[in-house]
Structures are given as C-alpha cells and as structure tokens.
C-alpha cells in the first residue's frame, strides 16, 4: 500500500482508528503522546506533566523526595504501589542535572528525576488488590536502549523501544543536544487491558531518564479515558508500519 494511501487512512476519524490493534493480541492499551502540560502554570522548571496531574482520581509521583531506590533493591512504597530496582549498576537512582526530561516547551528541568542505566530495570508494581489502568510519564532525553514494558501477571501486554518513542516525541531540547522529549500516556480501554507491572529498562549504553509518573489504579476497573475528539493521528501502526510524525498530540491503540 502506498504512503499516500496510508496518509489518507490517518486522516480518518480518531474514534475509528483508535479501535485498531495488532492482530492476535489479547490486550490493547490506548496510547497518546504530547509535549505535556504544567502542574502549575507559574512553575516551568519541574519538567512536563500529563494533563491529569491535578485530577483527584490520579496520583503523580515526581521523585522530589528522592526515595526511589537505586541498586540496593530495596522497595519504596507509595500510594499506588511500589518501586524496586533489578540489576547490578550502582548508577541507577535519583538525579538532578541537565539530563532531566524537559518541560513542555523544552525548558530545563531543575527537579529530581529517575535515571535507569545499562543493565538495570526499575519495576513498578501495583498495590495489593489494585490494578493499574493508567500510566503517564515525562521521558527524555531519549536514547538508544530505552525500553518500556507493561505486564499483566507474567504476560507481556506491550513493549515500547527507543525507536518508537523517539519517532513520536515532539520536543527537542537544546540542553540535551537536540535529543527528544515528550509525555507518553497509556490507558486501559477495558477491564481486560488493566496491567499490574511496569518495567523501565536500559539495554544499551547511556540512561533512560523519566520524571513525573502519573497513575490511576482500581479494583476491576478501567480508566474509561477517551482521546480528545479532533486530535490527529501522526502514526498508524498496522503490522509494524509507521506513518510520519506530527507536532500535535496524537493517539493510537496498542495491542
């Protein structure tokens, strides 16, 4: 099928396209990405946030208390679950430097952020009797080896790698030498799509930097989040074929 024809498909209504998922998949995660928003419009130096940051039904962990563990593998519990680290690198942990994921307009982030280094994974698990039905984070400066996985039990629901995230991220930050940044949101579209574990890994040299993790949990519930009407798709995934990037927020369905 020609690229021109693919482009015309992308121009269809968001509702129709959002129902597409990979063939043979038992699960689907709704997915959107954007430059993000500010928790407080007067504060632009804490990175970008999902717009749900001030919604009472969502919880945001911004790492500013510095309590997420590094390589000591000690779990840190918060209201929606817990963080732990798997791997041998002593570098994984909380930082505050120029590599922090940028703000919505590429501003320098002066707050704490989480960095996962080569050979390490940070594992986020749900609280007892709860499931995740929404997760968002500010990611960047994106680099080769960045990997994000969602699990339900032992089943891998979805995996995103650097190539896909980098192609979608809309913000280029000068403090990162032009590397890309963006806010990525993932949400259940039905009860079968809930997930109970998120794994943030770095498989190559360098690090995977993220900030401002936003969650929603429930017991047998799903997020019922609906992509905003009129938001254009910049990428359509059918059998691994990607369309061109756009600058506005985009949404698609990931199986």
N, C-alpha and C positions, 0 to 999 in steps of 0.2 A: 504494500500500500504506500502511496506517495506521501511525502512530508506535507504537501499541500492538503491532501485529504485528511491527514491526522490533525492538521491545524483547524480544519473546518469542524472536525469532531469536538475539539477542545472548546469551540465556541458554543456548544450546546448548553442547555441549562445546567446549573450546578447540581440540582436535585437529581437529574438523570444520570450524570456522570458519576456522582458520588456513590451510586449503587454498585459500581463496578468493583470486583475483587478478583484476585488471582484464582485461576481455575484449580479446583481440587482443595481449596483452603477451607478448613473447618471454622476459622475465626476471621474476623475483619476488624481493623482498627480505623476509625475515622482519623484524619490527619490534616493539620493545617500548619502553615508557616508564615511568618511575617517579621517585620523589623521590631515588633513588640511595642510595649507601652511603658509608662512610668507609674510606679506606685503612688508617687506624689509628684505632681507636675512641676513643683518647685525644686525637686531633687533629681538631678540628671546624672549623678556620678556613682550610681549603685547598679549600673547595668540595666538591661531591659527586662520587662516582666510580661507574662501573659495578661491579657485584659481582665481575667478573672481574679487577679491578685486581691482586689478589695471586695470580692463577693464572699459573704459569710459562709457559704457552703464549701468553700475551697480553703486549703491551708498552704501557705507558702513558707518554705524554709530557705533563708538567704545566706546561711553559713556565717553570719556575722558574729555568732557566739563561738566560732572556731572549734566546735565539739565533734565534728565528723572524724572518725578515726583514720589514721594513716596505716602503716604496715603492721601495727600491733594487733590487728584482727579483733579488737575489742568492739563490740556492738555499741552503737549510740542509738537510743530510742527517742522517738519524737511522737507527736500525737497521732500520726497516721501509720507509723510502722517503725522500721529501724534501718540504719546504715551499717554495713560492715565491709571490710576490705579483704580481698583474696590476692595473694601474690607475695613476692619477696622484695620488691623495691621499697626502699625506705623513703623514697621521694613523694609518693602519693599522699596527699593531705590537703590542708587549707593554706592558701596563699593570698597575698595582696600585692600585686605588681602589675606591670603594663600588659601582661598576657590575660588579664581578667576579661571575660566576654564583654563586649562593648554595650553602650547604651543604644537606644532606638535610632539615634542619629549619629552613631559611631563615636559617641562621647567616651572618654577614658573612664573606666570603672575603677573607683578607688576603694571599693569594699572587698571583703573576703570572698573567695570563690573556691570551688573544688577542682583540683587537678589530679588526673589519673595518669600515671606514667607507664612506660613499656613493661608488659608482662603482668600488669595489675588489673584488677576489676574492683569496682565499688558496687556492692549489691544492696539494693533497696528492697526490703520485704514488707509485706502488709502487716498491720497489727492483727492480733488474734480475732478470729471471726469476722474479719473485714476483707474486702477485695478492692483493688484499685479499679476505678472506671474512668480516670482522667489523670494525665501527667503532662506537664509542660516544663521546659527549661530554656534558659538562655545559653546558647552554645557558641563557642568561638574562643580563640582563633582556630578555626577548623584545620586539621592537618591529617595527613595520611596515617591510617591506623585507628582513627576514631571509630568506635563500634558501639551501637546501642541495641540491646535485645530486650524483648518482652516475653515473659513466660507465664503460663498457667499450669501450675503443678510442674511436671517435668517436660511439658510440651512447649516448644518454641512457637510463640504466636507471630512474632515479627522481628526481623533484624534489619537495621539500617547501618550502612557503612559510610565512610568518608565521602566516597564518590557521589552518593545520592544526596547527602546533606549539603555538601559543598556546592552542588549544582543548583540547589534551591535557596540557600542562604542569601538574603537580599542586601546585607550591609557589609561593605568593605571598610576596614578600619586602618587608618594610616599608622597608628601605634603598633599594629600587628604586621606592618609591611604589606598591607593590602589583603591579608587573609580575611576570609569571610566569617560573618557572624549572623545569628538570627535566633528568633524564638520559635521553637517547634512545639506543637500541641498534639497530643494523642488522646482519643476518647472512644469509649465503648459505644457501639451502636445498638447493642442488645445484651441481654444477660450472659449469653454465651461468649461474649467478647471481653468480659472482665479479665483482669490479669492480677497476679499476686507477687510478681517479682520483676524488677527492672535491673538490668546489668549494664553498667557503663564501663567499657574496656578500652585499653590502648594496646594495639597489637604490633606497632612499629615504633621507630624512634620518635621522640617527642612526647607530647602530652595531649590529653583530652580535657579541655577546660570547660567548665559549665558553672552556672550560677542560677539563683532564684528558681528553685524547684517548686512547682505548684502541683498539689494533689487534690483529688477528691476520692473518698472511699465510701463504701456502703456494704450492706449485707444483702446479697442477692439483688442489688440494684444496678442500674446502669446510668450513664451520665445524661442521656437524652439531649446532649449538646447537638445543635444543628448549625452547620456552617451558615454564615451570613448570606442572605439572598443577594444575588448580583455579583458576588465575588468571582473573579475569573479564574479558571484553571490555567496554570502555567505549565503543568506537566501532567501527562496522562500515562499511567503505567499499564500496559497490556502486554503480557509476555516479556516484560523487561525492556520495552521500547519507551524511550523518554522523549518528550517534546521539549520545546525551547523554554527557557526561563523568562519570567515576567517580574516586574518590580512590585506589583501589588501583592496583597495576601492571597494565597491560593489554598485550595483544599482538594483532597482526594481520599479514596478509600484504600486501605492497605490490608491485604489478606494475610 
